[in-house]
């Protein structure tokens, strides 16, 4: 399984698609440093837009905003999941691993580990790419009380949200072996997950089905708890469903 993981990372880092994705991430974070906004890539936004910013982020603002920029990271991770897992499933390259003695469970766990690593790398990269140019252009800024603790908490929960989204996307890939189904499924899932809180606004936990977490939510312990509960439930359900589907697939 270790050799499978090593081969996956080698192939990923040598692909043009990976570096194109990183360039897009760099461009988005540079927009934040210069004009104070990054926009949203293929996301369903259920919150009203605020006023358009008039200046770029400083270093502290960049870390806060980048750690809360879930929609763009989700989209970029979906693209990387298609480049990585989608190529294996659609091209049926997994046969090579299975025929040399790797079990389906081992294959699934290896792919899941690499996907989780991709999500973490993207999250860290977004923070670094946002912080450096923002600090150089606009200064470090003022650090609010409890900044380090709240930032680490935001990063951890945003990572959990990314894993939840990737578990949904992986399930769609294992089930359909289709790139088109992935992006349609992402949009449909976004709509489905955001609808309950609009229909039942008084049920607090439904607000966290959108699988996103922002720095401003760290002051609310209930938000933290509900985010963890929802994300872990989604990850377990769709991961087990993906493994079940993959085990039943005919070679």
TORROTI-593557 format. One record per residue: residue in one letter; residue number from 1; x, y, z of N, C-alpha, C, O, CB in turn. Coordinates in steps of 0.2 Angstrom, whole numbers. Each point is the difference from the previous one (the first is absolute). Glycine has a CB too. Layout:
<sites>
  type  seq    n.X    n.Y    n.Z   ca.X   ca.Y   ca.Z    c.X    c.Y    c.Z    o.X    o.Y    o.Z   cb.X   cb.Y   cb.Z
     A  NUM      X      Y      Z      X      Y      Z      X      Y      Z      X      Y      Z      X      Y      Z
...
</sites>
This chain:
<sites>
  type  seq    n.X    n.Y    n.Z   ca.X   ca.Y   ca.Z    c.X    c.Y    c.Z    o.X    o.Y    o.Z   cb.X   cb.Y   cb.Z
     X    1      4     -6      0     -4      6      0      4      6      0     -1      5     -3     -8    -11      9
     X    2     15      6     -3      5      6      1      2      1     -7      1      6     -2      2     -9     14
     X    3     -1     -2    -16      2      1     -7     -5      4     -4      1      4     -4      7    -14      5
     X    4    -14      8      0     -6      3     -4     -1      7      2     -1      4     -5     -5    -15      5
     X    5      7     13      6      0      7      2      6      4     -3     -1      5     -2     -5     -9     13
     X    6     12      1    -11      5      3     -2      0      2     -8      1      5     -2      6    -11     11
     X    7    -10      1    -12     -1      0     -8     -5      5     -1      0      4     -5      3    -16      3
     X    8     -8     13      6     -6      5     -1      3      7      1     -2      4     -4     -7    -13      8
     X    9     13     10      1      3      7      1      4      2     -6      0      5     -2     -1     -7     15
     X   10      5     -3    -15      5      1     -5     -4      2     -7      2      5     -3      6    -13      8
     X   11    -13      4     -6     -4      2     -6     -4      6      0      0      4     -4     -1    -16      3
     X   12     -1     14      7     -4      6      1      5      6     -1     -2      5     -3     -6    -11     11
     X   13     14      6     -4      4      6     -1      3      1     -7      2      5     -1      1     -7     13
     X   14     -3     -3    -16      3      0     -7     -6      2     -5      2      1     -6      7     -9      9
     X   15    -15      9     -1     -5      1     -4     -1      8     -1      1      3      5     -7    -14     -2
     X   16      4     13     -9      0      7     -2     -7      3      4      0      5      2      6     -7    -13
     X   17    -11     -3     11     -6      2      4      1      3      7     -3      5      2     -3    -13    -10
     X   18     11      4     11      1      2      7      3      7      1     -2      4      4      4    -16     -1
     X   19      3     14     -8      3      6      1     -5      6     -3      1      6      2     11    -12     -3
     X   20    -16      4     -4     -5      5     -2     -5      2      6     -1      6      1      2    -11    -13
     X   21     -3      0     15     -4      1      6      4      4      5     -4      5      3     -2    -16     -5
     X   22     12     10      4      4      4      4      0      7     -2      0      5      4      7    -15      0
     X   23     -6     11    -11      0      7     -3     -6      4      2      0      6      1      8    -10    -10
     X   24    -14      0      8     -6      3      1     -1      2      7     -3      6      2     -2    -13    -11
     X   25      7      3     14      0      2      7      4      6      1     -2      4      4      1    -16     -1
     X   26      7     12     -6      5      6      1     -4      6     -2      1      5      3      9    -12     -4
     X   27    -13      7     -5     -3      6     -3     -6      2      5     -1      6      1      4    -10    -13
     X   28     -7     -1     14     -5      2      5      2      4      6     -3      5      2     -3    -15     -6
     X   29     11      7      7      3      3      6      3      7     -1      0      4      4      2    -16      0
     X   30      1     12    -10      3      7     -2     -5      5     -1      1      6      2      9    -12     -7
     X   31    -16      4      3     -6      5     -1     -1      2      7     -2      6      1     -3    -12    -11
     X   32      5      2     15     -2      2      7      5      5      2     -2      5      4     -3    -16     -2
     X   33     11     10     -3      6      4      2     -1      7     -3      2      5      3      5    -15     -1
     X   34     -9     10     -8      0      7     -4     -7      3      0      0      7      1      9    -11     -8
     X   35    -15      1      7     -6      3      0     -5     -2      5     -5      3      1      6     -2    -13
     X   36      2     -6     16     -4     -2      6     -6     -5     -1     -5      0      4      8     11      0
     X   37     -3    -14    -10     -6     -5     -2      3     -5     -4      5      1     -4    -14      8      5
     X   38      6    -15     -1      3     -6     -4     -6     -2     -4      2     -4     -5      6      1     14
     X   39    -14      4     -8     -6     -3     -4     -1     -7      2      3     -2      5      0     10    -14
     X   40     -7    -11      6     -2     -7      2      0     -4     -7     -3      2     -5     -4      2     15
     X   41     10    -10    -10      1     -4     -5     -6     -5      0      0     -5      4     12      6     -5
     X   42    -17     -1     -3     -5     -5     -1     -3     -2      7      0     -6      1      6      2    -11
     X   43     -8      9     14     -3     -2      6     -7      3      1     -2      5     -4     13     -5      9
     X   44    -15     -3     -1     -7      2      1      0      5      7      2     -3      5     -7     -7    -11
     X   45      4     16      5      1      5      6     -7      1      3     -4      3     -4     15      2     -1
     X   46    -12     -7     11     -6      1      3     -1      6      5     -5      2      3      3    -14     -4
     X   47      8     16      1      0      6      4      1      6     -4      3      0     -5      2     -6     14
     X   48     -8     12     -7      0      6     -4      7      3     -1      4     -1      5    -15      3     -1
     X   49     12      1     -9      7      2     -2      1      7      5     -5      4      0      5     -9    -12
     X   50      6      6     14      2      6      4      2      5     -5      1     -2     -6      2     -5     16
     X   51     -1     13     -8      2      5     -4      7     -2     -3      4     -4      3    -10     13      3
     X   52      7     -7    -12      6     -2     -4      6      4      4      0      6      1     -6     -8    -12
     X   53     11     -1     13      6      3      3      3      5     -4      1      0     -6      1    -11     13
     X   54      1     16     -3      4      5     -4      7      0      1      4      4     -3    -13      3      5
     X   55     12    -12      2      7     -1      0      2     -7      2     -5     -4      1      6     15      3
     X   56      5    -13     -6      2     -7      1      1     -2      7      0      4      5      6     -3    -16
     X   57     -5     -7     12      1     -3      7      7      2      3      5      0     -4    -13    -10      1
     X   58      8     10      9      7      0      4      1     -7      1     -4     -4     -1      3     16      6
     X   59      7    -13     -1      2     -7      1     -5     -4      4     -1     -6     -1     13     10      0
     X   60    -14     -1      7     -5     -3      4     -6     -1     -3     -3     -6      1      9     11      9
     X   61     -9      0    -14     -6     -1     -3      0     -6     -5     -4     -4     -1      2     16      2
     X   62      8    -12     -5      1     -6     -5      0     -6      3     -4     -5     -2     11     12     -4
     X   63     -4     -8     12     -1     -7      4     -7     -1      2     -2     -6     -1     14      7      5
     X   64    -15      4     -2     -7     -1      2     -5     -2     -6     -4     -5      1      6     13      9
     X   65     -1     -4    -15     -4     -1     -6      1     -7     -4     -4     -3     -2      3     16      2
     X   66      8    -14      0      2     -6     -4     -2     -6      4     -2     -5     -3     11     11     -2
     X   67     -9     -6     12     -2     -6      4     -8     -1     -1     -2     -5      2     12      7      6
     X   68    -13      3    -10     -8      0      0     -2     -1     -7     -6      1     -2      5      6     12
     X   69      5     -7    -15     -1      0     -7     -2     -7     -3      3     -3     -4      4     13      3
     X   70    -12    -13      4     -1     -7     -1     -3     -2     -7      2     -5     -3     -5      5     15
     X   71     -1      4    -15     -3     -1     -6      5     -1     -6      0     -5     -4    -10     11      8
     X   72     15     -2     -4      5      0     -5      5     -6      1      2     -4     -5     -2     16      4
     X   73      2    -14      7      4     -5      2     -4     -7     -2      3     -4     -3      3     11     12
     X   74    -12     -7     -8     -4     -6     -2      0     -1     -7      1     -6     -2     -9      8     12
     X   75      7      3    -14      0     -1     -7      7     -2     -3      0     -4     -4     -9     13      3
     X   76     14     -6      4      7     -2     -3      1     -7      3      4     -4     -4      0     16      4
     X   77     -6    -14      5      1     -7      3     -4     -5     -5      2     -6     -1      0     10     13
     X   78     -8     -2    -14     -4     -4     -4      4     -1     -7      0     -6     -2    -11     10      7
     X   79     14      1     -8      4      0     -6      6     -5      1      1     -5     -4     -4     16      1
     X   80      6    -11      9      6     -4      1     -2     -7      1      3     -5     -1      3     14      6
     X   81    -12    -10     -1     -3     -7      1     -2     -3     -7      2     -6     -1     -6      9     12
     X   82      2      1    -16     -1     -3     -7      6     -2     -3      1     -5     -3    -11     12      2
     X   83     15     -3      2      7     -1     -3      3     -6      3      4     -4     -4     -3     16      1
     X   84     -2    -13      9      3     -6      4     -4     -6      0      2     -5     -3      4     14     10
     X   85    -12     -9     -4     -4     -6      1     -4     -1     -6     -1     -6     -2      0      8     14
     X   86     -2      3    -15     -4     -1     -6      4     -3     -6     -3     -4     -3     -3     14      6
     X   87     12     -8     -4      4     -3     -5      1     -8      1     -1     -4     -5      7     15      3
     X   88     -5    -13      8      1     -7      2     -7     -4     -1      0     -5     -3      9      8     11
     X   89    -14      0     -6     -7     -3     -1     -3      0     -7     -2     -6     -2      0      9     14
     X   90      3      2    -15     -3      1     -7      4     -4     -5     -2     -3     -4     -3     14      7
     X   91     12    -11     -2      4     -3     -4      1     -8      2      4     -3     -3      2     14      0
     X   92     -9    -12      9      1     -7      2      7     -2      2      2     -6     -1    -12      3     -5
     X   93     14      8      8      7     -2      1      1     -3      7      5     -3      1     -2     13     -7
     X   94     -9    -10     10      0     -4      6      1     -7     -1      3     -4      5    -10     12      0
     X   95      6    -11    -11      1     -7     -1      7     -2      1      2     -6      2    -11      6    -10
     X   96     14      5      6      7     -2      1      2     -1      7      4     -5      1     -2     12    -11
     X   97     -5     -3     15      2     -1      7     -4     -7      2      3     -3      4     -2     16     -2
     X   98     -7    -14     -4     -3     -6      3      3     -6     -3     -1     -5      4    -10     12     -3
     X   99     13     -7     -7      3     -6     -3      7     -2      3      2     -6      0     -8      8    -10
     X  100      9      3     14      7     -2      3     -1     -1      8      5      0      3      1      7    -12
     X  101    -12     -8     11     -1     -2      7     -3      5      5     -1     -2      5     10     -6     -8
     X  102    -10     14      0     -3      5      5     -7     -1      0     -4      0     -5     13      9      2
     X  103    -12     -9      9     -7     -2      1     -4      7     -2      3      5      0      0    -14      9
     X  104     -9      8    -10     -4      6     -1     -1      5      6      0      6     -1     -6    -13     -7
     X  105      6      4     14      0      4      6      7      4      0      0      6      2     -8    -14      4
     X  106     13      5     -7      7      3      0      0      6     -5      3      5      1      3    -16      3
     X  107     -8      9    -10      0      5     -5     -4      6      2      2      6     -1     -1    -15     -8
     X  108     -7      8     12     -5      5      2      3      4      5      0      7      0     -9    -14     -3
     X  109     13      4      8      3      4      6      6      4     -3      1      6      3     -5    -15      5
     X  110      7      6    -13      6      4     -2     -2      6     -4      2      6      1      4    -16     -2
     X  111    -12     10     -3     -3      5     -4     -2      5      5      0      6     -1     -3    -13     -9
     X  112     -1      5     16     -3      5      5      6      3      3     -1      6      2     -9    -13      0
     X  113     16      4      0      5      4      3      3      5     -4      1      6      2      2    -17      4
     X  114     -2     10    -13      3      4     -5     -5      6      0      2      6     -1      4    -15     -5
     X  115    -13      8      5     -5      5      0      0      5      6      0      6     -1     -7    -14     -6
     X  116      8      5     13      0      4      6      7      4      0      0      6      2     -7    -15      4
     X  117     12      6     -9      6      4      0      0      6     -5      2      5      1      4    -16      2
     X  118    -10     10     -8     -1      5     -5     -4      6      3      2      5     -1     -2    -14     -9
     X  119     -5      7     14     -4      5      3      4      4      5      0      6      0    -10    -13     -2
     X  120     14      4      6      5      3      5      5      5     -4      1      5      2     -3    -15      6
     X  121      5      7    -13      5      4     -4     -3      6     -3      3      5      0      3    -15     -2
     X  122    -12      9     -1     -4      6     -3     -1      5      6      0      6     -2     -5    -13     -7
     X  123      3      5     14     -2      5      6      6      4      2      0      6      1     -9    -14      3
     X  124     15      4     -3      6      3      2      2      5     -5      3      5      1      0    -15      6
     X  125     -3      8    -13      3      4     -6     -4      6      0      3      5     -2      0    -15     -5
     X  126    -10     10      7     -4      6      0      2      5      5      0      6     -1    -10    -13     -4
     X  127     11      4     11      2      5      6      7      3     -2      1      6      1     -7    -13      7
     X  128     11      3    -10      6      3     -1      0      5     -6      3      5      0      2    -16      4
     X  129     -8      9    -10     -1      4     -6     -4      7      2      2      5     -3     -1    -16     -4
     X  130     -6     10     11     -3      6      2      4      5      5      0      6     -1    -11    -13      0
     X  131     14      4      6      4      4      5      6      4     -3      1      6      2     -5    -15      6
     X  132      8      5    -12      6      4     -2     -1      6     -4      3      5      2      2    -16     -2
     X  133     -9     11     -6     -1      6     -4     -4      5      4      2      6     -1     -1    -13     -9
     X  134     -5      5     14     -5      5      4      5      4      5     -1      6      1     -9    -14     -3
     X  135     14      4      5      5      3      5      5      5     -4      1      5      3     -2    -15      5
     X  136      3      8    -13      5      4     -4     -3      6     -3      3      6      0      3    -16     -3
     X  137    -13     10      1     -3      5     -3     -3      5      5      0      6     -1     -2    -13     -9
     X  138     -1      4     15     -5      4      5      2      0      7     -3      2      4     -6     -4    -12
     X  139     15     -2     10      2      0      7     -3     -6      3     -4     -4     -2      5     16      2
     X  140      1    -13      6     -2     -6      4     -7      1      3     -4     -5      0     16      3      3
     X  141    -14      8     -1     -6      1      3      0     -1      8      5     -2      3    -10     -1    -14
     X  142     -1      4     14     -1     -1      7     -3     -7      1     -5     -2     -2      4     14      4
     X  143      5    -15      3     -2     -7      2     -6      0      5      2      3      6     10     -7     -9
     X  144    -18      2      2     -5      0      5      1     -5      6      5     -4      0    -13      7     -9
     X  145      5     -2     15      1     -4      5     -2     -8     -1     -5     -1     -4      2     11     11
     X  146      7    -14     -5     -1     -7     -1      1     -2     -8     -3     -5     -2     -5      5     12
     X  147     12      4    -13      0     -1     -8      3     -7     -1     -3     -4     -4      5     16      2
     X  148      4    -14      5      3     -6     -2     -4     -6      1     -1     -5     -4     12     10      7
     X  149    -14     -5      3     -5     -6      2     -6      0     -5     -2     -6     -2      6      7     14
     X  150     -7      4    -13     -6      0     -4      2     -1     -8     -4     -4     -3     -1     12     11
     X  151     11     -6    -10      2     -2     -7      1     -7      0     -2     -3     -5      8     14      4
     X  152     -2    -14      6      1     -8     -1     -7     -3      0      0     -6     -3     11      7      9
     X  153    -15      1     -2     -7     -3      1     -4      0     -7     -3     -4     -2      3      7     14
     X  154      1      3    -15     -4      1     -7      4     -4     -5     -4     -3     -4      1     15      7
     X  155      9    -13     -3      4     -4     -5     -2     -7      1     -2     -4     -5     11     12      5
     X  156    -10    -11      6     -1     -6      2     -7     -2     -2     -2     -5     -4      9      5     13
     X  157    -12      4     -8     -7     -1     -2     -1      1     -7     -4     -3     -3      0      7     14
     X  158      7      1    -14      0      0     -8      3     -6     -3     -3     -2     -5      4     15      6
     X  159      4    -16      2      3     -6     -3     -5     -5      1     -1     -4     -5     12      7      8
     X  160    -15     -4      2     -5     -5      1     -6      1     -5     -2     -5     -3      5      5     15
     X  161     -4      6    -13     -6      2     -5      3     -2     -7     -4     -3     -4      0     12     10
     X  162     10     -8     -8      3     -2     -6     -1     -8     -1     -1     -3     -5      9     13      5
     X  163     -6    -14      5      0     -7      0     -7     -2     -1     -2     -5     -3     11      4     11
     X  164    -14      4     -5     -7     -1     -1     -2      0     -7     -3     -4     -3      0      8     15
     X  165      5      2    -15     -2      1     -7      4     -5     -5     -3     -3     -4      1     15      7
     X  166      8    -14     -1      3     -5     -4     -2     -7      1      0     -4     -5     10     11      6
     X  167    -13     -8      4     -4     -7      1     -6      0     -4     -1     -5     -3      5      4     15
     X  168     -7      6    -13     -6      1     -4      2     -1     -8     -3     -4     -3     -3     11     11
     X  169     11     -3    -10      3     -1     -6      2     -7     -2     -1     -2     -6      4     15      6
     X  170      1    -15      5      3     -7     -1     -6     -5     -2      1     -5     -4      9      8     12
     X  171    -15     -3     -4     -6     -4      0     -3      0     -7     -1     -5     -4     -1      6     16
     X  172      2      6    -15     -3      1     -7      5     -4     -5     -3     -3     -5     -3     14      9
     X  173     12    -10     -3      5     -3     -5      0     -7      1      0     -4     -6      7     14      7
     X  174     -7    -13      4     -1     -8      1     -6     -2     -3      0     -6     -3      7      6     13
     X  175    -12      4     -9     -7     -3     -2     -1      1     -8     -2     -5     -3     -3      8     14
     X  176      7      3    -14     -1      1     -7      6      0     -5     -1     -1     -6     -8      8     11
     X  177     15     -7     -2      6      1     -4     -1      5     -6      1     -1     -6      1    -11      8
     X  178     -5     18      0     -1      5     -4      2      7      2     -2      2      6     -8     -9    -10
     X  179     14     11      0      2      7      2     -6      4      1     -1      4      4     12     -6     -9
     X  180    -15      2      0     -6      4     -1     -5     -1      6     -2      5      3      3     -6    -15
     X  181     -2     -5     14     -4     -2      6      3      3      6     -4      2      5      1    -12    -10
     X  182     10     11      6      3      3      6     -2      7      0     -2      2      6     11    -10     -7
     X  183     -9     12     -4     -1      7      1     -8      2      0     -2      4      4     13     -2    -11
     X  184    -15     -6      4     -7      0      1     -2     -2      7     -4      3      3      2     -5    -16
     X  185      5     -3     15     -1     -3      7      2      5      5     -3      1      5      5    -12     -9
     X  186      3     15      3      3      5      5     -6      6      0     -1      2      6     13     -5     -8
     X  187    -14      5     -4     -5      5      0     -6     -2      4     -3      4      4      8      1    -15
     X  188     -8    -11      9     -6     -3      3      1     -1      7     -5      2      4      2     -7    -15
     X  189      9      3     13      1     -1      7      0      6      4     -3      1      6      9    -11     -9
     X  190     -3     15      0      0      7      3     -7      3      1     -2      2      6     13      0    -11
     X  191    -15     -3      0     -7      2      1     -4     -4      5     -4      3      4      4      0    -16
     X  192      1    -10     12     -4     -4      4      2      1      8     -4      1      4      4     -9    -13
     X  193      7      9     10      2      1      7     -2      7      2      0      1      6     10     -8     -8
     X  194    -11     12     -2     -1      7      2     -8      1      1     -2      5      3     13     -1     -9
     X  195    -15     -8      3     -7      0      0     -3      0      7     -5      4      2      5     -8    -14
     X  196      2     -2     16     -4     -1      6      1      6      5     -5      2      4      8    -13     -5
     X  197      2     15      1      0      6      5     -4      5     -2     -2      5      4     14     -8     -2
     X  198    -14      4     -9     -5      5     -2     -7     -2      1     -4      4      2     12     -1    -11
     X  199     -9    -10      9     -7     -2      1     -1     -1      8     -6      2      2      6     -8    -13
     X  200      5      4     15     -1      0      7      5      4      3      5     -2      3     -9     -9     -4
     X  201      4     18      1      5      4      3      1      0      7      5      2      3     -8      5    -12
     X  202     -2    -10     13      0      0      7      4     -6      3      2      0      6    -13      6     -6
     X  203     13    -11     -5      4     -6      2      7      2     -1      2      0     -6    -11     -8      3
     X  204     13      9      9      6      3     -1      5     -4     -4      4      2     -4     -6      3     15
     X  205      2    -12    -10      5     -4     -3      0      0     -7      5     -2     -3     -6     -5     13
     X  206     -5      8    -13     -1      0     -7      4      5     -4      2      0     -6    -13     -4      8
     X  207     13     10      2      4      5     -3      7     -3     -2      4      3     -4    -10      6     11
     X  208      8    -14     -4      7     -3     -1      1     -5     -5      5     -3     -1     -3      6     13
     X  209     -8     -5    -15      0     -5     -5      4      3     -7      1     -4     -4    -12     -1      9
     X  210     12     12     -5      3      2     -6      8     -1      0      3      1     -5    -11      8      5
     X  211     10    -12      6      7     -3      0      5      6     -1      4     -1     -4     -8    -11      0
     X  212      4     17      8      4      5     -1      1      3      7     -4      0      5      1      3    -17
     X  213      9      0     14      1      3      6      5      6     -1      4      0     -4     -5    -11     10
     X  214     -1     17     -2      4      6     -1      3      2      7     -3     -2      5     -5      5    -14
     X  215     13      1      9      3      3      6     -5      3      5      1     -1      6      9      3    -13
     X  216    -15      1      4     -4      4      5     -5     -5      4     -2      2      5      2      7    -14
     X  217      0    -15      7     -4     -5      3      4     -3      6     -3     -4      4     -3      1    -14
     X  218     12      4     11      4     -3      6     -2      3      7      1     -4      4      8      3    -12
     X  219    -13      6      8     -2      3      6     -6     -4      3     -2      1      6      6     10     -9
     X  220     -7    -15     -1     -6     -4      1      1     -7      1      1     -4     -5     -8     12     -1
     X  221      7    -11     12      2     -7      1     -5     -4     -3      2     -6     -2      3      9     13
     X  222    -11     -1    -11     -5     -4     -3      1     -1     -8     -1     -6     -3     -7     10     12
     X  223     10      1    -12      2      0     -7      6     -5     -1      0     -4     -5     -4     16      3
     X  224      9    -12      6      5     -5      0     -2     -7      0      2     -4     -4      6     13      9
     X  225    -12    -10      1     -3     -7      1     -4     -3     -6      1     -5     -2     -1      8     14
     X  226     -5      1    -14     -4     -2     -6      4     -1     -6     -2     -4     -4     -7     11      9
     X  227     14     -3     -7      4     -1     -6      4     -6      1      0     -4     -5      1     16      4
     X  228      1    -14      6      4     -6      1     -5     -6     -1      1     -5     -3      7     10     11
     X  229    -14     -5     -4     -5     -5     -1     -2     -1     -7      0     -6     -2     -4      9     14
     X  230      2      2    -16     -2     -1     -6      5     -2     -5     -1     -5     -4     -7     14      6
     X  231     14     -7     -1      6     -2     -5      2     -7      1      1     -4     -5      3     16      5
     X  232     -3    -14      6      1     -7      2     -5     -5     -3      2     -5     -2      4      9     13
     X  233    -12     -2    -10     -6     -4     -2      0     -1     -8      0     -5     -2     -7      9     12
     X  234      8      2    -13      1      0     -8      6     -5     -2     -1     -4     -4     -5     16      4
     X  235     12    -11      3      6     -3     -2     -1     -8      1      1     -4     -4      6     14      8
     X  236    -10    -12      2     -1     -7      1     -5     -3     -4      1     -5     -3      2      7     15
     X  237     -9      1    -14     -5     -2     -4      2     -1     -7      0     -5     -3     -8     10     10
     X  238     11      0    -10      2      0     -7      7     -4     -1      1     -3     -5     -7     14      3
     X  239     10    -11      7      6     -5     -1     -2     -7      0      3     -4     -4      4     13     10
     X  240    -11    -11     -1     -2     -7      0     -4     -2     -6      0     -5     -3      0      6     15
     X  241     -4      4    -14     -4     -1     -6      4     -1     -7     -1     -4     -4     -8     11      9
     X  242     15     -3     -5      4      0     -5      4     -7      0      1     -3     -6      0     15      6
     X  243      1    -14      5      3     -7      1     -4     -5     -2      2     -5     -3      5      9     12
     X  244    -13     -4     -7     -5     -5     -1     -1     -1     -8      0     -5     -3     -6      7     14
     X  245      5      4    -14     -1      0     -7      6     -2     -4     -1     -4     -5     -7     14      6
     X  246     14     -8      1      6     -3     -3      1     -7      1      2     -3     -5      3     14      7
     X  247     -7    -14      3      1     -7      1     -4     -4     -4      1     -6     -2      2      8     14
     X  248     -9      1    -14     -5     -4     -4      1      1     -7     -4     -3     -4     -4      4     13
     X  249     12      4    -11      1      1     -7      4     -6     -4      4     -3      3     -4     16      0
     X  250     -2    -14     -8      3     -6     -4      6      3     -4      0      6     -2    -11    -12      1
     X  251     16      2      1      6      3     -4     -1      0     -7      5      2     -4      2     -7     13
</sites>
